[in-house]
Amino acid sequence: MTTKLIIENDATSNGDINVEVLCGGSVEELQLNPGMKHEAWVSTTHLVKISETWPTIKPASSIVQKGAQADALIRAEVATQDKMWGDANERADASKGQLLEAACAQAMAILGNIKVPGNRELHFEKAQEMLYPKDWSGFRDYGSDIANLVVAVAYIRNEIKRRLAAGESFERAARKQPYTGDQPAVSSAEAGARS
């Protein structure tokens, strides 16, 4: 039997997680600083030892910590949507892309306010009129740009879940494909750093 082992050191942690995976005569050792995650498949022949050291050798950067906070906000909103509609989200009309429409409407309202600040209510009205599913109710401003973006991301996540359940492909084109005219030009040094 094999089991997937996932070990994650939260970005707000002030200690490191030390992991030793022993299998036969080999030993894999790793140190997870705050914000780091490790996944491995282990079987009954593996021995896993986990310990913590404090304080951390390398604290998580501010952006990593904020990334963990963003992930937590999105998880909470996904849980709220799942609670409202059920895990299968029967509310969404799969043939018309309503989850994607709702996400785009939420993001469009925020983008409108960024580009032309001053009349937030009008941007939300336009976004609802142009994109929000006509047979849905409840389109609104959730109070902050971040809250509205979190709602949009949760809609997109649920659209991805729906498509995966429908058996759609999730293959991603390789990163090393050449850039086309509609993508920003990247120097060879930048391209090497991205891959």
KACOR-V449799 format. One record per run of one state. SS is the DSSP state (helix for helix, strand for strand, loop for the rest). FROM is the first residue (numbers start at 0). TO is the last residue. If there is no record, write none. Layout:
ss: {SS,SS}
from: {FROM,FROM}
to: {TO,TO}
This chain:
ss: {loop,strand,loop,strand,loop,strand,loop,strand,loop,strand,loop,helix,loop,helix,loop,helix,loop,helix,loop,helix,loop}
from: {0,1,8,14,23,25,32,36,43,45,54,61,85,97,115,119,130,144,165,187,194}
to: {0,7,13,22,24,31,35,42,44,53,60,84,96,114,118,129,143,164,186,193,194}
